[in-house]
Amino acid sequence: MVVIYLTPADILANSKELEDVLKSLNQDGSHLWKVRGASKWFRRKFLLDINEMAVKYEPTSKSSCFQKQKKNIDLSEIKEIRRGWQTDTFNKVEQFELKRRAKKADGKSSVDEKACFSIIYGPRNDTWDLIAPTIETAEKWVRVLQHLVSLYRSQDEQQSYERWLRKQFNSADMDKNKCLSLAETMKLLKNLNIRMDEDDANKLFHEANTRKASGKNPPPEVLDEEEFVAFYFKLLRRPEIQDLFDKYATNGSLTASKLCQFLREEQGEDPKTTTDEECNNLIKIYEKSGELRNKGEMSLTAFVKMLLSPRCDIFDNRHKTVYQDMTQPLSHYWIASSHNTYLVGNQLSGASSVEGYVDALKRGCRCVELDCWDGENDEPIVYHGYTLTTKILFKEILSDAIKPYAFLASRFPVILSLENHCSEPYQRKMAEYLKNILGDMLYVVDPDEDMEFLPSPEKLQGKVLVKAKKRSAKPVPPPRRKSSSSGVVTTEKEIDSIDGDSADIRTLNTIPTPSVNTAQGVDDGLLQSPTYANGPPKASMESLDDSDDSDPDESIDYIDGTGSSVRKKGVTTELSSLVNLIQAVHFHSFDDSMQSGKAYHMSSFAEAKALRLIEIQASQFVDYNKRQLSRIYPAGSRTSSSNFDPIDFWNVGCQIVALNYQTEDASNFYNFAKFYENGSCGYVLKPEILRNPKTKFHPKGSMNEKKGVMVKVEVISGQHIPKAPGSSEVVDPYTEIKVLGIPADRSKQTTKVVPNNGFNPVWEQSYSFRVYCPEVAMLYFRVKDHSQSGSDMPLGHCAVPFSSITTGYRHVHLSSLKGVALTPASLFIHITVKNVDGSPIK
């Protein structure tokens, strides 16, 4: 077998227009400034190393005794190339330049934005922020890197697998002679999670060393790349697939008609669409042997490749594009939503960043949150109020994230959930920025008072909706307030909360007045958090929740960023005019909402309050969500940015279930799996039981024994199971299979442990699951490493909504909790789904 991957020759062959520039950056490179802060620039020489497929720079050494260490980014890690000042670091540079220009008579900038660009890379969206000596040099780098990123993205799953294999070879080649010795090969086996007898490994090594038999003297005791591939595939023998292949093969190969038979009988594919002609095309795609391809036959190797392809994934490949009806009302969809989107760390002292919005939007998130406060220099800012989190400018979120990225991953509407803590002048500036920066993207049409349902995602595509409180038409008397000599402002307002956990940050029972250092402020473009004379505010954790319970026009006193008490008169006319289809209102009761609530009214619920409502009024909650939007947000006590389990809220049809996207946890992984369906567009159509006004559904009610499905899962084997982070030991893997959904459906089964083999463990164990409500269920696989002493560490995950499950022999491709693919780690399973009476599902 010949390994195919993106080689330097491939790059040049696909880059004729850029060939001269590419060679120049590869051979000569460029001196660029690497920016780490407003006044922290470091001049370094950067190279585009085509042979190593990486962008590199070599830092200077402060001492001759320090060895120079090259820094690099693998081309496959690069997510995006951005022109200009569009990262947090460059935003600091921009602020610094504005401050410097204000003091300089000529008003000229020392940095040309057109000479700046950023490389975004890695799972955490790290950045290299670079300034070129000329605009032309910057443009060279941007064009070439964007081209290479596009080349990588055009490759299919098989090429990703082959790139991984090449990377294993190169990492094992310690002396960089493009060959592997037996010692290097044994080390590689351990890295691949294989514990193998040395005599057996030695035997396979010499069998693969074909050049040894060529008569050379002395015979080479090493494997070149092609021999390594042969060695590797001998290790990867998969008898479970060999048996399946032999069932349909004749004389060691599959004809198009036999392949067609396999896909229909084993994989359940439709005979109308799975034809001999299509199977001939599959042979042309996966068969590398010209002889077999010309005969219209498929080898075992090609068969394995097909089984590893998206066509034979457990997730229905057709659902990777938008396939659902997008003309239903907004309330009929689950909507991918982020909580405190600006935070990239914890809720009390973490950093705020525009990158939080960019990352969320690129992942298909359709509802992002902005907590808006008065800032310095008459600028509205976004941060987690009354905490030590850092601050970012409201306008930068709009210009650097919302405008360029709102519709990059999805064409369907984006919701800006505004938590408005600003005084009137700042609200007017917010409205001005929303209109001037977003322009035609901003939806400004007032709703029909008598509309029965909200418009559809299809009708609203390309539009940004503002969710906030609307200015009331009737005057509302101010709430009673008390102040004490201790400097504590107390506001009394009735909160209609079942459990008392929901409270607006402006209605804290006790809010200490901060003592602000007058010397603080914008320093080199950095927005500082306030300092407090007696430490940070000691308000309860629940008081940090961002509820919409307060009346929009009530006049209250609050403490601004300078420590002054400011009279706030509610929502201004300018900002209120931009709030239309999603008007935040106080929730009184489901009866009240059903009688007088408008389709464009929505309420937010703290997680504890929402869970209590589900416990006592689940069916009413379902009915409410058929017409109006609801938003669920994490409790303020989750200061580490942990998340609640979103499944209970999805089960009653809550659309905007807001999670802390920056946290790698099971909740976010379920959310990733939920919205991977329907083309990752951020909108997933709820099932009819959660949409039809005539249907009554209670997720905790009694189940109909005649309804639902039986699911049978055979976990056959695993491939390339990764090691636990930080561990060097070969793993002892086992697999958990869970059904997630309504309480009656939740169950878990666990395979046996396979000792000392993460490379190709074999389980061959079957399990059955009774699922009453597959419409909201999800199948979850988790591979863990069995430990004799400590906790069993998770190694890989996969979750699939029942609506997107395919049956037959399938590969389950594993990823991290962040949703990053752990290529080529996978499980090989067989799955059947039938009605409870045994009949096939239509």
N, C-alpha and C positions, 0 to 999 in steps of 0.2 A: 504493500500500500504506500502511496506517495502522499505526504502531508501537504495540504494546501493552506496557505496563510498569506497575509498581506506582506509581501517582501519589498525591499528597496526598489527592485526592478518594477514591481507592480505599481508602486507609488509614482515612479518616473513615467511609466507607460500611461498612467491615468492623469498625468499632470503636464502635458506637453506645453500648454500655454504658460505655465509657471515654472518650467524646467530650469531656466537660467536663474531665476530668483531662488528657487529651492536649492539649487547647487551652491549658490552664493551663501545662503544662510547655513548650509551644511558645512561648507569648507572654511569660510571666513567668519561667519557669525556677525554679531553687532554688539557694540557697547551700549547698554541701556541702563537707565536708573531704576533700581528696584525700590519701590516706595513702601515704607512700613508705617508712616505717620505723616502728619502735616509738615513736619520739619525733619523727618528721618528718611533720607534718600541715600542709596548706596549704589555706586557705579560698578557694574559687573559686565563681564563678557558673556553673552548668551549665544548658544549654538543650537541648531536644529540637527540632531544626530539621527540621520536616516537609518544607519545600520542598527542602532540601538532602539529606534523608534521612540525617541524621547527629546524633549526640550531640556537643555542643560545650562547651568551656569556654574562658574567656579568662584567661590568666595575668596576674598583676600585673607591672608593669615597675619594676625597681629604679631606673631612671633615666628621666627625661623624654625623653631622646634616643632611647630604645629604642621602636620601634614595637610595639604590641601585636599578637601573632600568635595567632590562634584555633587551638586544638587540637581535633581532631574524630575520631570513629570513625564510618565509614560503617555504616549499619544492616545492610548485607549482610555486613559483616565479623564481626558479633557471633556468637559461638558459643553463649554461655551466660550466664545471669544467676544468680548465687549469693547466697543470703541468709546473713547471719551471718559468722562467722570461718572461712572455708573456703579460704583461699589462704595461701601462704607469708608474705606480708606481714602478714596478720591473725593468723597463728600467732605472729609476733613480738610483735604487740600483746597477744595473750593471755598470753604469757610475761611480758611487761612488767607487765601488770595483776596477775598472780598474785604477782609479786615486790613490787609496790607495795602490794597489799592486805595482804600478810603483815607489812608494816611499819606499816600504818595501823590505828589502834585500832578504827575502826568496821567495817573489812573491806569497805567499799563500793567498787564499781567506778566509775571516772570515765567509762567507755564502756559503753553498753548495746549488747550484741551484736545485738539486734533492730533497731537503727537502722543497722546496717552491711550493705553489699551490695557485690558485685564484678561488673564487666563483663569477661568473658573474650572476647578478640577476636584476629583475625589468625592466620596459619599457625603462629606460634610460641607461641600461647596466652598472649599478653601480658595484663596485667590493669590495670584501673583499680579501685583499692580505695577505697571511698567511705563516709563517715559522714554521715548526715543529722542535722539538728537534732532531729528527732522520729521516732518509730517510724512515724507516719502518713505522713510525707514519704518515708521509705525504701520503704514499701509501695506508694505511688503509682508511684515509679520502677520498682520491681521488676515490678509488674503490667503496666504499659504496655510496658516493654521486652520482657518475656517474650511478650506478645501480638504485638508487631511482629516479633520473631524467628520466631515461629510462622507469621506471614503470609508472610514471605520463604521459609521452607522449604516452604510449600505450593505454591509456583510451580513450573511445569514447566521443561524445558530451553529451550523456545522463549522463554519470558519472560526467562530468564537471558541469552539471546543478545540480546534486545531491550534489556534493561537495559544491557548492554555497549555497544550502539550509541548509546543515549542518553548514556552516560558519555563516549563519544568526541566527540559533538557539544558537550557542555558543556565538556570540557577544551579543545577547539579555540576556543571562544567566549571570546577573551581579554578583550574589553571588556564581557562579560556583558550584551549587548543582545538575546540570544536569536536572533541571526542570525550567519551566517558570511560574511565577505568573501572575495574571491578569494585574498588573501594568507593568511588564516587557513585556507582550504581547502587551499592548497598545502602548508602546514605539516602539516596533518592527514594529507595523503597520505603524507608522509615518515614520520610516526609510525605509519601503517598499513603500513609496509614496501613502499610503492609508489614506484618511480622512474618518473615519467611526463613526457613532453614537455609543456612549458607551454602550447603552442598547443592540443594535444589536451585538456588539462585545462580550458583556457579555453572550448573549444567545448562540452564536457559541462556545465560550470558554467552557461553561458548557456542551454543547452537545458533544464536543470533549473529555471532561474529563471523560473517561469511568471508570477509577479506582474509581471515586466518587460513582458509582453505585454498587461497589463491596462489599459494606457493611462494609468497614473499618471505624473505629471510632477513632478520628474524620476523616471525609472524606478529602482527600487531595485537596487543592484549587490550584493545579498546573498542568501543562501539562508536561509529559515526552517527549522524542524526538519523539516516535511513535505517541503519541497523537497530538503533534505539527504538524506533517506531515498531519494528518487527518484534523486538523483545517485549515492548509494552503491550502489544496486542496478544501476545501469547499469555501474558499475565491476565489480560482482560477477557479471557475465554468465558463465554456466558452460556452454559449448557441449557439454561431455561429458555433462551432465545433460539438456540440450535434446535431444540426439540420442536418448538413452534414452527420454525422455518422448514424443518424436515417434513412436517405434516402436510405441507402444500407444495414442496419442491419436487422437481424431477431431475435426476442426474446432477444434483448440486446447485440448481438455480430455479428461480421462479419465472414462469412466463407471465405475460400481461393478464391472461385469463385467470391464472391461478392467484395472482396478486389481487385481482378483482374479487375473486371468491373469498380470499382472506379478509379483505376490507368489509365485505358485506356480511359474512358469517360471524366473524370475531369482533369486528369493530362497530357493527350495527349501522353501517353507512347505507344510504338510500340507493337502491339499485338503479333508480332513474338518473342519478347524477354520477354514480361511480361506474364508469364505463371502461371498456377495454382501451379506448382512445386516451382517457385520462390516465389510466395505469401505464400506458406506454410513455406518457409525458413524465410520470413519476420515475420510471426507469431511466429516462434521459437525464433527470435532475440528480439522482443519487448514485447511479452506477458509473464508476470511474474507468472500468475496463471497456476499451473501445470495441473489443470483440463481442462481449456480452451485450453492450448497448446496441450494436448493429443488429444483433439477433433478437433484440426485444426481450432480453432476460435480465434478471436481477440476482446478484450474488448475496451471500450471507452478510458481507460487510456493508453493502448498500442497504440491505434490509434493516440492519441495526441502525444505520444512519437515518432511515425513514422513521423508525420507531422513536428516535431521539428528537425528531423534528417537531415544530409546532403542530403539524397535522395530527400527530399521535400524542399530544400533550393532554393531560386530564382536563385542562381548561379549553373550552370550545374556541378554536382559533377564529371562528366567524364573529365571536363576541369581542374581538380586539378592535373592532370598528363600531361606530354608532349603528346599532341595529334596531333599537326600540323606537316606538312611536314618540316623537318629541313635540306633538301638538296638543298634549294634555295640559291642564292648568299646572302652574308651578307647585301647588300644594300636593300634587300627585307624584312627586319625585322625592327620593332621598337626595340631599345636596351635600357634597363634600365640603366640610367646614372646619375652620381653624379658630382656636381660642388664643387671644393675646398674641397674634401672629408676629408682632414685632420682636418678641422675646426669643433668643436663641439659647437661653440658659434657664436658671430658676426664676421664681416669681418675686423674690425679694431683693436680690442683688445682681441678677444676671444682666447680660448685655442686651440692649435693644439694637436691632439692625434691619436695614432695608432688605438684606439678604433673606430674612425670614419670609418676607412677602414674595420675593422672587422664587425661592425654593418651593413655597406652597403653591403658587400659581403654575409653575412648571410641572408640578405633580398633579395638576388637574383640580386643585382646590378652587371652589367657586364662591366661598363666603369667607372674607378675611376681616379681622377686627382691628380697629384703631381707637385707642384710648387717648382722647384729645384734651390737652391742658394749655393754659396760658404759658408762654415761654418768654425768654428775653428777646430784646430787639423787635418787639411786636410780632413775633413769629409763633404760631400755634405749634406745639410739640406733641409727640406721642411717647408715652412711657407708662409704667404701672404706678399710678399715683400713690403717694404716701409710702413709697418704698425707695430703696437705693439703686433701683435699676437705672441704667443710663438712658439718655434721651436722644431722640432723632426728630428731625423737622418733618412736619406734616406734608409740606410741599414736596420734599424729596421722595417720600413714599409714593406720591402720585406721579411724579415725573420720572423716577428711576425704576419703579416697579410696576405700578398699576398700568400706566399708559403703554410701556413697551411689552409687558408680559401678560396682560389680562387675557388675551385671546391667542396666545402662542400654543397652548396645549389643547384648548377647546374654544369653539366659537360661541358657546352658550353663555348666558349672562353671568356677570360677576356681581356679588353683593358686597358693598362696603358697610360693615356693621360699625357705626359710629357710637362710641360712648363719649358723650359730649359733656365735658366739665369746664368749658371755656366761658369767659365773660363775653358780652355782646360784641365788642370790637374785634375780638379774636374769631368769633363765629362768622362775622362778616368776611373776614379774611379767608376763613376756611371755604365759605361759599364761593368767593372770588377764585380761589385756587381750583376748586372742583370744576367750575365752569371754564376757566381759561386753559387749564392744563389738559383736562379730559375732552373738552370740546364736544364734538358730535357723539362721542362715546357715551356721554352722560344722558341717561333717560330722564326727560323733564316733562312728560305728559301726565297731567292730573288724571286720577282714576275716575271712572263713572261711579257715582255714589251708589247706584243700584246694581253694580256688576255682581253676578252670581259667583263667578270664579275668576281667579287671576289669569292673566295671559299665559301663553305657553313658552317654554324655552326656545322653541323654533321662532316664535314671533319676536322674542326679545334678544335674539342672537346678536352679538357684537355690542351689547349695551351694558353699562355699569349702573346698578341700582343702589341708591342710598337708603340704608335702613337706619332710622333714627326716630326720635320723638318729634311729633308734629306740633306746631304752635296751635294752641287751642283757640277756638273762636270766642269762647266765653271767658271773662276774667275770673281768676281763681284767687281767693284770699290767701295771703301768705301763711305758712305754718307757724305755730308758736315756736319760739326758740329761747333759750336761756344761755347766759354766759356767766362764768364764775371768775373770781379773782385769780384763779390758777392759770388763766389763759386758755381754758378748755371751752370750746364752743359746743353746745348741745342742741341738737335739732330733734323735735318730737314730731313724728309722722307715723300714722298707722300703716303698718305693712300687713297686708292680708296674706299671710304665709301660714301654711298648715303646720310646719315644724319650726318656723322662725329662722331658718338658715339663709333666707334670701334677704339681702339688704343692699341698697345702693351705697357706693362709697361716700357719696355726699351726705348720707343720713346716718353716719356713724353715731353711736351713743356718745362716744368720747373721742375727739380728734385733737391730739396735742398740737399746739401752734408751733411750727418749726422756727428755730432761730437760724437765720440764713447769714452765711459769711458774705459780706458785701464785696469781697475780693473775688468771689467765684464768678463763673460765667463762661463765656466763650474764650477758651485759651487754646490757641493754635488750632482752632476749628473743632475742639472737643466740647460737647455739651455736657456740663457737669450736673450731677444730682445734688439736691440741697443737703447741707449739713445741719444737724440738729444739736441743740445745746445739751439735751439729756438723752441722746441716742435716738434711733428711729422711732416712729409712732408706735404706741403699744395698743393699737386697735386690735380687736379680735380678728382671727384669720378669716372668719366668715364675712367680715365687713369689707374684705377685698373683692368680694364677688361683684360682678358687673350686671346687676339686674336692671330691668326697665320699669320697675315698679313706681317710680316717682312721677308726679304730674309734670308735664312739660313747662307749665307756666308758673309754677310756684316760685316765689322769691325766697332765696336762701342766702345765708352768709357762708362763704367758704374761704379757705386760705390759699392764696395764689403762690406762685413760685418765688415771690419776694418776701413772703411771710406776712403780707398785708391782708386784712379782711376785706373782701370785695362783695358788693351786692350784685347778685346775678338775677336777672329778670326773666329767665327761661330762654326758650328757643327764639332766635331772631327771625324776622320775616324772610330775610335773604336765605338763611340756611333751611328754614322750614319749606320754602318753595321748591327745594330740590328733593324733598321727601314725598314720595307718591305711592308706589305700589306696596311698599313695606313700611308701614307706620307702626312704630313700637308703642304698645299700649299696656296699661296695667291689667293683669289678669285678676278677675273677681271670682268667676265660677264658670263651669261649662254651660250651665243653664243660661247664664247671662250672655255668654258668647254666642250660643246658638240662637238666642232671641234677638239680640241687638248688635252682635259683632259683624263687622264688615269683612269681606274677603281679603281686603288689603290690611286688616289689623293683624298684628302678630305680637306674641308675648314671649318673654324669656323666662326660663325656669332654672334655678339652681338644681344640681343633680339630686339632692336629698328631697327637695320638694317634688320634683318630677317622679321620683321613685315612690313617694308616698301616694301621689295621685294614681300611679299605675296600680298600687296595691289596693286602693279602695274604689277607683273609678276608671278602670282600664278601658272598658268599652266606650265610655264617654270621651276619653282621651283619643281613641281611635277615630270616633266620629268627628271630633273637633279638627283633627289633622287632615280630614278629607277635604276641608274647605279653606282652613286658615293655616298659616305657617306657625311653627313653634321652634324655639331655639333652646337647647339644653347646654349649660356650661358647667365646667368643673367647680367644685367648692373652693373657696379661698384658702382653706386649710391645706390644699395641695401645693404647698410652697416650693416643692422640689420639681414642679411641673409634671407630676404623675397624672395619669388619666383614669377615668372611670371606664367600666365596661359599656360600650355603646349599644350592645345588642338589645338590652331591655327596652331602650328608647326607640330603636328601629322597629321593634316588634309592635309598637303601638302607632307607628307611622310618623314619628317625629322627624321632620325633614332636616333641620339644621342642628346636628349633633356635633358640637364644637369640641375639638381635641387639641391638646398641645402637640403640634406637629414635630417639635424639636426633640421629643422624647422617643427613644427606641424601646417600645414595650408592646405587649400583646394587643392592647387596645388599638394602637396605631396600625399594627399589622392587620387586624381585622378590618380596619377602615380602608387600608390599602387594597385588601382583597375585595372588599365590597365595591369599591369604585374602579377597580381594574376592568370590571364588566362595562359594557356599552362604550367601548373605545376610550376608556379613562377620561371621559368628557366631563366628569364631575356631577352628572345627573343620571340617576338610575330610577327607572319607572317602578313604582311600588306595585305589588300584586293587586289583583282585583279586590281581594278581601279587605285591603286597606284603602280602596278608592271608591267602591260602589256604595252610594248612600243607602241602598236597600239591604246591604249585607251587614249582619251583626257579627263581630269578631271580638273574642276575649282571649288574650294569649295565655291566661292562667285558668281558663274555664275548662269544663269537661270536654274531652275529645271524642269525636265520632270514630268508633272502632272500624268502620267500613271505609274510612278515608285515609289517605296518606300512602306511603310507599315503604317497600322493604329494600334495603341497600346491603349488598354483599361485597365486601372488599377483601381480596387476597393480596397481602403484602408479600411479594415474591422475593425481591432482592433490592440491594442498594448499590450505588456506584459513586466512588470518589467522595465519601462522606468526610467533611473537613474535621480537623482537630479543634478542640476547644481553644478559645483565645488564650494565648500565653502558655499553652501546654505543648510539650515535645513528645508526649507518650502516644503510642498507637491506641486508638479508641476501641471501646467495647460498646458498639452501638445497639440501640433498640428503638422501636418506633411506637409512638402514641398516635392513635386515630380517635378524633373527637367529632361528635356532631354538636354544633352550636346552633341555637335557635330558641324556641319557646321552652319553658321549663320541662315540659313533658318529653321533649325530644333530646335533651342534653344527656350525653352518655360518652363513655371513654373505654377503649380497649387498648391493650399493650402487648407487643410482641415479646418474644424471648430475647435475651441478650446474646449477641454473637461476639465472642471474645477475640480480641487482638486482630480485628479486621475492619478497617473503615474503607478499604479499597473496593471490595466486592462482596459484602456480607450477603448471606442467603437466609431468608426466614421461611418462606413458603407456608404462611399461616393465614387462615381465613376467619373473618368476623362478620356478623350480621347486625344490622341496626334497623329498628322500627322508627320511622319518622312520620309523625302525624301532620306536620305543617311544613312541607318542603319549600313552600313559597318564600319563607323567610329564613330557611336553614342554610348552614354553611358546613362544609366538610374540611376539617383541619388536620394536617399531618405535622408532627414534630418529631425529629430524630434527636435522641439524647445519648450522652455518654455515661454508661453505668460506672459508678464510683464505689469502691469498697469502703472508703473512709469519709469523704465529703459529700457535697450535693451533686446530683447528676446534672451535668451542664448541657444546655440545649445546643445543638450543632447546626440545625437547619429547619426551615419552616415552609409550609405551603398551605394556603386556605383557598377554597373555591366555593362560591355560591352554588347551591343546588341547580339553579337555573342555567349554569354554565358548565356543568359536569358532562363529560363525554364517557361513554361506556366502552368496555372491551379491554384490550391490553394497552396500558397507558404509562407514560413516564410522568412522574411528579417531580418537577424541577424545583430545587430548594433555594431559598434565599434567606438573608438575614432579617431580623425584626424591622430593620430600616427599609426592607423591600429591595435590597441590592442582591442581584442574582449571584449565587455561589457556584457559578459555572466551573466544572461540569457536574456538580453534585446532584444526584437524583435518586428517586425510588422507582422501581418497576413494579407495577401492580396490575391486577385484573379487577374490574368493577362491573357490577350489574345493578340496575335500578328497575324495579317492577312495582306494579300496583300491589296492594296488600292481598288481593285475591290471586296473585300470581300472573295476572295478565300483563302483557307489555304496555308500556306507556305510549300513548299516541302523540 
